[in-house]
Amino acid sequence: MELYRGLKRSMALGTLFVVVVAAAVLAVWNVNFALVLLAGGAAGIANAFLSMLGNERLLDRRSIPAFVLSSFLRLCLFGIVPVALALRIPSLWTLAWYFIGFFTPFGIYAVLLKRAYARKIE
């Protein structure tokens, strides 16, 4: 569990760093897209933490209906955000930058997890 908590913390901090730096560079081109990237990164971190919390509760309580309901609510919540942003900033790039930020935590977590397992094997 110590490794898991460390990976969660590193994923969040790594995502914040990557998204903030990328948004700063992107702001030179378009400030709106930079804000959308930041929103996507924040939503991605929240989604990752909520997803992990749902998985942890599923392991503890073994309540599949509660897990399915929480997953459905999470998908609805984070599915509305890019639509609302696209309505405010009508561009295909709006969705692209949002989803880049949104999936950054999962990519960073995957890389961190692979490194952790590689260290355990050695």
C-alpha positions as CSV (number, residue, x, y, z in Angstrom):
1,M,0.0,0.0,0.0
2,E,2.9,2.3,0.6
3,L,4.0,2.0,-3.0
4,Y,0.5,2.5,-4.2
5,R,0.1,5.7,-2.2
6,G,3.5,7.0,-3.4
7,L,2.5,6.3,-7.0
8,K,-0.8,8.2,-6.5
9,R,1.0,11.2,-5.1
10,S,3.7,11.1,-7.8
11,M,1.1,10.8,-10.5
12,A,-0.8,13.9,-9.2
13,L,2.4,16.0,-8.8
14,G,3.8,14.9,-12.1
15,T,0.5,15.7,-13.9
16,L,0.4,19.1,-12.3
17,F,4.0,19.8,-13.4
18,V,3.5,18.5,-17.0
19,V,0.2,20.3,-17.5
20,V,1.3,23.6,-16.0
21,V,4.4,23.7,-18.1
22,A,2.6,22.6,-21.3
23,A,-0.2,25.2,-20.6
24,A,2.4,27.9,-20.2
25,V,3.9,27.1,-23.6
26,L,0.5,26.8,-25.1
27,A,-0.6,30.1,-23.7
28,V,1.8,31.8,-26.1
29,W,-0.3,30.5,-29.0
30,N,-3.8,30.5,-27.4
31,V,-4.8,31.3,-23.8
32,N,-8.2,29.6,-24.1
33,F,-6.6,26.3,-25.1
34,A,-4.1,26.6,-22.3
35,L,-7.0,27.0,-19.8
36,V,-8.7,24.0,-21.4
37,L,-5.6,21.9,-21.0
38,L,-5.4,22.9,-17.3
39,A,-9.0,22.1,-16.8
40,G,-8.5,18.7,-18.5
41,G,-5.5,18.0,-16.2
42,A,-7.4,18.9,-13.1
43,A,-10.4,16.8,-14.2
44,G,-8.0,13.9,-15.0
45,I,-6.5,14.0,-11.6
46,A,-9.9,14.1,-9.9
47,N,-11.1,11.3,-12.1
48,A,-8.1,9.2,-11.4
49,F,-8.4,9.7,-7.6
50,L,-12.2,9.0,-7.7
51,S,-11.6,5.9,-9.8
52,M,-8.9,4.6,-7.4
53,L,-11.2,5.3,-4.5
54,G,-14.0,3.3,-6.1
55,N,-11.6,0.4,-6.7
56,E,-10.4,0.5,-3.1
57,R,-14.0,0.5,-1.8
58,L,-14.9,-2.3,-4.1
59,L,-12.1,-4.4,-2.6
60,D,-13.1,-3.5,0.9
61,R,-16.9,-3.8,0.7
62,R,-17.4,-6.0,-2.3
63,S,-20.5,-4.0,-3.3
64,I,-20.7,-4.2,-7.1
65,P,-23.9,-2.1,-7.5
66,A,-22.3,0.8,-5.5
67,F,-19.2,0.5,-7.7
68,V,-21.2,0.6,-10.9
69,L,-23.3,3.6,-9.7
70,S,-20.2,5.6,-8.7
71,S,-18.5,4.8,-12.0
72,F,-21.6,5.9,-13.9
73,L,-21.8,9.1,-12.0
74,R,-18.1,9.8,-12.5
75,L,-18.4,9.2,-16.2
76,C,-21.4,11.5,-16.5
77,L,-19.6,14.2,-14.5
78,F,-16.4,14.1,-16.5
79,G,-18.3,13.6,-19.8
80,I,-20.2,16.9,-19.3
81,V,-17.1,19.0,-18.7
82,P,-15.6,18.8,-22.2
83,V,-19.0,19.4,-23.8
84,A,-19.5,22.5,-21.7
85,L,-16.0,23.8,-22.6
86,A,-16.6,23.0,-26.3
87,L,-19.8,25.1,-26.2
88,R,-17.9,28.0,-24.6
89,I,-14.9,27.7,-27.0
90,P,-16.2,26.2,-30.2
91,S,-13.2,24.5,-31.8
92,L,-12.2,20.9,-32.4
93,W,-8.9,21.8,-30.6
94,T,-10.9,22.5,-27.4
95,L,-11.7,18.8,-27.1
96,A,-8.3,17.7,-28.1
97,W,-6.5,19.8,-25.5
98,Y,-9.0,18.8,-22.8
99,F,-8.5,15.1,-23.4
100,I,-4.7,15.5,-23.6
101,G,-4.9,17.0,-20.1
102,F,-7.5,14.5,-18.9
103,F,-5.5,11.4,-19.9
104,T,-2.1,12.7,-18.8
105,P,-2.5,11.3,-15.2
106,F,-3.2,7.8,-16.6
107,G,-0.1,8.0,-18.8
108,I,2.1,9.2,-16.0
109,Y,0.7,6.6,-13.6
110,A,1.4,3.8,-16.2
111,V,5.0,5.0,-16.6
112,L,5.5,5.2,-12.9
113,L,4.0,1.8,-12.3
114,K,6.2,0.2,-15.0
115,R,9.3,1.7,-13.4
116,A,8.2,0.5,-10.0
117,Y,7.7,-3.1,-11.2
118,A,11.0,-3.0,-13.1
119,R,12.8,-2.0,-9.9
120,K,11.1,-4.8,-8.0
121,I,12.2,-7.4,-10.5
122,E,15.8,-6.3,-10.4
